[in-house]
Amino acid sequence: MSDFTDLVARAVSPAMSREEREAVYQVVKQAMRRLQERENLPPEDPRALLQAHLVEETIRDVEALVTRYLARQTILAAERANAAANAAAANGEAVTPPPSDA
């Protein structure tokens, strides 16, 4: 399943909005359902249910990776701003706080 996770992870990007990523996930789910239909696998079949569960689990894993990446980028930006403010203060320059996202 890790190949599948890699495939889904490559289809999305942290630069995409949540809605754009959700559209990719919907395409993945549709593809899975089409494959199940092609194999004459009814939706209530345990194998189909397992496949659906694994797709949902993969989507959660990919979203967790995206969230971790975005959080790390936020932390790095805050660290850079802090370092710049400390450098400016050390040089006796006026320090203006960065705008708040809140």
RAHU-V712360 format. One record per residue. N is the residue number from 1. NEAR is the number of other C-alpha atoms within 8 Angstrom. Layout:
<<N NEAR> <N NEAR>>
This chain:
<<1 4> <2 5> <3 6> <4 8> <5 12> <6 8> <7 8> <8 13> <9 9> <10 7> <11 7> <12 9> <13 9> <14 8> <15 4> <16 9> <17 7> <18 6> <19 7> <20 8> <21 11> <22 8> <23 8> <24 10> <25 10> <26 8> <27 8> <28 9> <29 10> <30 8> <31 8> <32 10> <33 8> <34 8> <35 8> <36 12> <37 9> <38 7> <39 6> <40 6> <41 10> <42 8> <43 7> <44 6> <45 8> <46 6> <47 7> <48 12> <49 10> <50 8> <51 9> <52 10> <53 8> <54 8> <55 9> <56 8> <57 8> <58 11> <59 11> <60 8> <61 9> <62 11> <63 8> <64 8> <65 8> <66 10> <67 8> <68 8> <69 9> <70 9> <71 8> <72 8> <73 8> <74 8> <75 8> <76 8> <77 8> <78 8> <79 8> <80 8> <81 9> <82 8> <83 8> <84 8> <85 11> <86 8> <87 8> <88 11> <89 10> <90 7> <91 6> <92 6> <93 7> <94 6> <95 7> <96 5> <97 5> <98 5> <99 4> <100 4> <101 3> <102 2>>
